[in-house]
Amino acid sequence: MKTELIKISEFQRRRWGENGTPMCAQAIRNQIQNGKIPGERIGKLWYVDWAVYTHANENELVAMVLRGAFD
């Protein structure tokens, strides 16, 4: 699967929209670290893998596999 890494600010805009109330950046970083949101840290910046996130939300079994629940 192709990865599409986006900054947390872009993730907030895409996920909650312009007028929505998004989670704070720290909460999103914590969820990336805990494996609840697919993403990674590159240098000092955190990124969300948008391609994996959108596909994972389509099917819970896919989400579990992508999070590594069957390892």
C-alpha positions in Angstrom: 0.0 0.0 0.0 1.3 3.4 -0.9 1.9 5.8 2.0 0.8 9.3 2.1 2.4 11.0 5.1 0.8 14.3 6.1 1.5 16.7 9.0 -0.7 16.6 12.0 -2.2 20.0 11.1 -3.2 18.7 7.7 -4.7 15.6 9.4 -6.7 17.8 11.7 -8.0 19.8 8.7 -8.9 16.7 6.6 -10.4 14.7 9.5 -12.5 17.4 11.2 -12.8 20.1 8.5 -12.4 23.8 8.6 -15.1 24.4 11.2 -14.7 21.2 13.3 -13.1 20.9 16.7 -10.1 18.6 16.3 -8.1 16.7 18.9 -5.0 18.7 20.0 -1.7 17.9 18.3 -0.4 16.2 21.5 -3.3 13.8 21.7 -2.8 12.8 18.1 1.0 12.3 18.7 0.1 10.1 21.7 -2.3 8.0 19.6 0.4 7.6 16.9 2.8 6.4 19.6 0.2 4.0 20.9 -0.6 2.6 17.5 -4.2 3.9 17.4 -3.5 6.2 14.4 -1.0 5.1 11.7 1.9 7.4 11.5 5.5 8.0 12.3 8.0 10.5 13.6 10.6 11.7 11.2 13.2 13.8 12.9 11.3 16.0 15.3 8.1 16.1 13.3 5.1 13.7 13.5 3.2 12.6 10.4 0.0 10.6 9.9 -0.2 8.0 7.2 -3.4 9.3 5.5 -3.7 6.4 3.0 -3.6 3.8 5.8 -5.9 5.8 8.0 -8.6 6.1 5.4 -8.4 2.4 4.5 -8.3 1.4 8.1 -11.5 3.3 8.9 -13.4 1.4 6.1 -13.0 -2.0 7.8 -12.2 -2.9 11.4 -10.4 -6.1 10.4 -8.2 -4.1 8.1 -7.5 -1.7 10.9 -6.4 -4.5 13.2 -4.1 -6.0 10.7 -2.5 -2.6 9.9 -2.0 -1.9 13.6 -0.3 -5.3 13.9 -2.9 -6.8 16.2 -2.1 -10.3 14.8 1.6 -10.2 15.4 
